[in-house]
Amino acid sequence: MNRALTILFWLAVSTVVLSVVTVPVSLQTHLVTASVLLIGMMIIKLLRLDGNWRLLLLTFGTIIVLRYAFWRTTSTLPPMDQWADFIPGLILYLAEMYCIMMLFLSLFVVIRPMPNHVSTRLTPGEPVPTVDIFIPTYNEDYELLAGTLAAARDIDYPEDRFTVWLLDDGSTEAKRNNPDPEQAAAAQERYEQLQQLCEELGCRYLTRPKNEHAKAGNLNNGLAHSTGEFVAVFDADHAPARDFLQETVPFFGRDSRLFLVQTPHFFLNPDPLERNLRTFEVMPSENEMFYGVIQRGLDRWNAAFFCGSAALLRREALVTTNGFSGRSITEDCETAIELHSRGWNSIYVDKPLVAGLQPVTFASFIGQRTRWAQGMMQIMLFSFPLFKSGLTVAQRLCYMSSTMFWLFPIPRMIFLFAPFFYLFFDLQIFTASAGEFTAYTLTYFVVNLVMQNSLFGRWRWPWISELYEFIQSVHLLGALFSVVRNPYKPSFKVTAKDESVESSRLSELARPFYLIFLLLVLAVGMTIYKIGAEPYQAEVTMVVGGWNIFNLILAGCALGVVSERREGWGSRRVAVERRCEVRGTDGEWTRAMLVNVSSGGVAVRMPNSSAGLGRGMPTTLRFTPLANIGADELPVFIRQVTQEGKGVVFGCRYMPERGSHYRLIADLIYANSGNWQMRQSARQVNIGIIRGTVRFLGIALYQTGRGLGYLLRFGSGRALGK
């Protein structure tokens, strides 16, 4: 009975909305109606009303969006017999309809995100399942791997119930027998070093004859040589906290059909946009919107998917698909969709339990996103989610949202160049008066902002999504078309993480952004010319010119993104407060405090009597680790000495000599997941639409100037040491 009433209610609501959307009204009536609905949305947002009020806000927004879509469809397309206007007009219209469709798909996904699952740790006497921890690697740095292996080795779990595996695809038999003697020697040296490291840390080392099916093949090789009931997967640059298994294993005891517990990816270092715009410490990271809202929304519909790392999977489920899927280069999502289609379940635990590294350079960032975009396109072509048998209707819509999102470079580039058709070629691709264009488009634009800020405000500042999409679209557009031409062509490429930008410079991928910026500046000049030369079309010209200026602001800000600031590869420091002791030059131990740590070093605060220590001197730290490591002394080298109040702070670099030293370093950085949660929550503040817009305009103005300055310096050939 209740279900029937619910269906009748939504049918009635849909009928009312459809009537409001399609009824012919004057421009003034539309403006009044849209303004009233918009004011209602603002009141709900400002009063922070939730529950059904949130649904009402989204309903009001939906009405305005659908009225815009109805108006665009029935009143704005050029006549078909004027093909020069009609074809680009239709292309623009289809790009807008794609955006509206994606808006409604995302609304479906996140309409009511799943509250975070209540964690329950394993209790004494409860059966403890066996776990294999897989760390696949290809060409990652030794120090990076040592940190991840050490963190995994010291996870809080009965020692005889888990095994850490280093799955090395960088030292395969084929590589060690390479015809090139230098490459063969490098692979052999890596093979021996990593074997010794695993032996020191108590981990298992595994390689294979040759690299086949990339990461999926490497993981499947690990499955073939292990027997654990569950499999945890961590990328080589994703180090787990001590409580990872305690926070994930118990969920499998509640559901025998659960194949996946996915946790978020938390990053210690900024991506190129955050680093070059200097927003990392204050603005939520790009991935936080996906992990903070979208994955919880997917979880509501049993569609949270495997993200390649920071996850625990059931071996029994993987056996049904012959292991990890490898047709696409995004084996994680492909594996999840196959298992969901076979009736297995997944959950998402919104608690950062791993700390990783993001690409440092803009080129590596684009390389990573190219793989994601091409892999999702392959899934669209190989396993079209809408018609994938075995999935529920909700899961089909969720996977359509996740895969179709990566088509964004196409509409983004269309929106970028659309004003040129009118400004340079005088084509009428949008048949509407300036008043109609402003009334319908402006209300649609504002409503989009309000809806997005209401849904994602804590996790994404206004306009930042547009900037991220723009900087990716310039290079992803061709990559998408290459997949369509040949779906089997893309190959898995490992994203470089252990990089550095040793001197400020322009990215090697910067040229298209400067050319686009130049074209947009020329379009501004053309706007001014047309207003003077054709005053009878001044209103339309100003509207199109305003659109072009918005694109110019985005493009100018992008110049700052591709202007790489100098910064070492080491991760940002994480504030800690842990007691320690420092050995002085006389061999005596002095009490001190660890104040921050990173993957490269540690800062130690000491009293003024610094035991005779100074810059350029080696010393030893001693502290009590959280894990039972069997050692507590860590050699370091003092690189910097800073006077701070009545004390002194030593900036130290780690000097590890054996496996136990790497375990101590991992204990300092990765053991306590609470550090990451505090750091993450400190940035998740909704700054609002107005303040966010002003902030973005300020950033864009400054970055435009900085980007043009880098161009002048780069052209002069001088090294940038800024």
C-alpha positions, 0 to 999 in steps of 0.5 A: 500500500505504501509503495502504491502511494509513493508511486502515485505521489511521484506521478502527481509531482511529475505531472505538475512539473511537466505542466509547469515546464511545457506551458507557453508563457511570456518572457516576463512570466518566465522571469517571475516564475524562475525568480520565485523558485530561485529565491525559494532555493536560496532560502532553503540553502541559507537556512541549511534545511535538510531532508525533504527541504533538500529535495524541494530545493532540487525540485525547484532547480529541476523545473528551471533546468527543464524549462531551459531545455524545453525553450532550447529545443522548441525555440532556439535551433536555426532553420534546417535549410540554413545548414551553415547555421544549423549544423554548429547550432545543433552541435552546441544544442547536443552539448548542452543536452549532454550536460543536462542529462549528466546533471540529472544522472548525478542528481539521481546518484547523490540525491541521498548519499549513504551515511557512513557505515558504522565501523566494528572492529574484530572482537576477541574470539571472532574468526580472523580471516586470512588476507593477502596484501598486494602491492603491484609495482612497475617502475616506482622508486625503491624508497617509495616502495619501502615506505608502502611495504613497511606500512603494510607490514605493520598493519594492526592484524594478527601476524600469522593471518596476513601476508604482504606481497610485492608484485613486481612487474619491473623485474620480469624474466623478459626484462632481466634477459633484455637484449640491451645489456644496460636495461637487463642489468638495471632490471637485475639490480632492481630484482635483487634489491627488492628481493632483499628489501622484502626479506628484511621487511618480512614480505613476499616478493613475486615477479613473472615471466613477462608483463602481460595484461598490465596491472590486471595481469600482475594482480592475477599472478598474485592471486595464482600464487596466494591463498588468502580469503581476502585480497587488499590492494594498495598502489605502490604509492598508497601506504595504509594506516595501521587500522586498515584491516580492522576497519574493513574486514568485519563488514564481510562477516555481515554479508556473504555476497559482499565482494568489495569494501572500498575506502577513499584515496587521500593524498599527501601532496598537491596535484599540479593545479593545487601546487601551481595555484597554491590552493592545496592547504585551503581548498578541498582536493579534486578527488574529495568530491568523488570520495566525499559525495559521489561514492557515498551516493553510488553506495546507496544504490549498491554501485560503489566501485573498485578504484584500483587501490585502498580496497579489500576484496573477497577472493571467492568473488574474484574467482567467478570472473577469473580474477581481475578484468583486463580488457580495458585499461581501467581494470578496477571499474571493469572488475566491479561492473562484472561482479555487480552484474553477477549479484555481488555487493559492494560498500564504501567506507568514507574514512581515509585509511591510506595516504598516497601521492598524486602526479607532480607534473602537469604532463603526468597528471594529463597522462593519468587522466588520459588512462582514466578517460580512455579506460572508461570509454573502453568500458562504454564500448565493451560493456555498455552499462545501460544494457548490461545484463544482471545489473539493477536499473539503479546500477545501470544508471550509476555506471552510465553516470560514471562512464559518460562523465568522461565525455566532458572534453567534447562539450567543454571544447564546444562551449569554448569555441562556440562564440567564435561562430558568431564573432568571426563568421557571423553565423546565427547558431542560437536564434533568440533575442538578447533578452531571451538569451539572458533570461533563460540562460542566466537563470539556468546558469545561476540555478546550476550554481546553487544546486551544485553548491548545495550538493557539493559545496563542502567538497568543491569550490565554485568554478573549480570543476570548470577549470579542472575540466578545461585543463584536461579537455585540451589534451583528452579530446584527441585521446577519446576519439582515438579509443572510438577509432580503435578500442583495443589500442590504448595500453596501460601506462603507469603514472609517474609519482616520484618526480620533482620540478627542480626549477620553475618552467613551462610544462611541455604541454603548455603550448595549446593553452597559450594559443587558445588564450590568444584566440580568446583575446582576439575574440574580445577585440572582435567583440568590440569591433562588432559593437561599433560596426553593427550597433543594431546587433550590439545586445547580442554581440555583448551577450556572446562577448560575455560568454567569450570573456568567461572562457577567457577567465578560465583560459587565463587561470589555466596558464597558471596551472601549466606554469610549473612552480619549483618544488621537490617531489617529497610530500607535504609535511603532516603535523604531529605531536609525538615525544622522542629523544635525540642523541647529542654529540656526547652520546647522551639522549635529550628529550624532544618533540616531533612536530611534523613528518613527511616521506622525506624527513621530520622536524624535531623541536628541542630546548635551546641546549641542543646537545651540541647538534647543528646543521650538517650533522648526523644524529639519531632519533628514538621514539616509541613506535605504535607497532611492534617493530623491535627497534626504536632508533632512526638515523637522520641528518640535520639539514636545517636549524631554526630558532623558535621561541625558547627552543630550536627546530631541527629539520632532518632528513631520514638516513635509513640503512635497513628494513627496520628503519623504513618501518619506523619511518612508516610508523611516523607518517602512515600509522595514525589515520586520524592525522589524515582525517583532521587534515581533510576535514579542515579543508572541507568548508563551504565558502559559498557562491559569492565568496567562491566566485570572488576568490576564483576571479582573484586567483584567475587574474593573478594566474593569468599574469603569472602565466604570461610572465612565465611565457616571457621568461621561458621565451628568453631562455633564462632558468627560473629559480623562483 
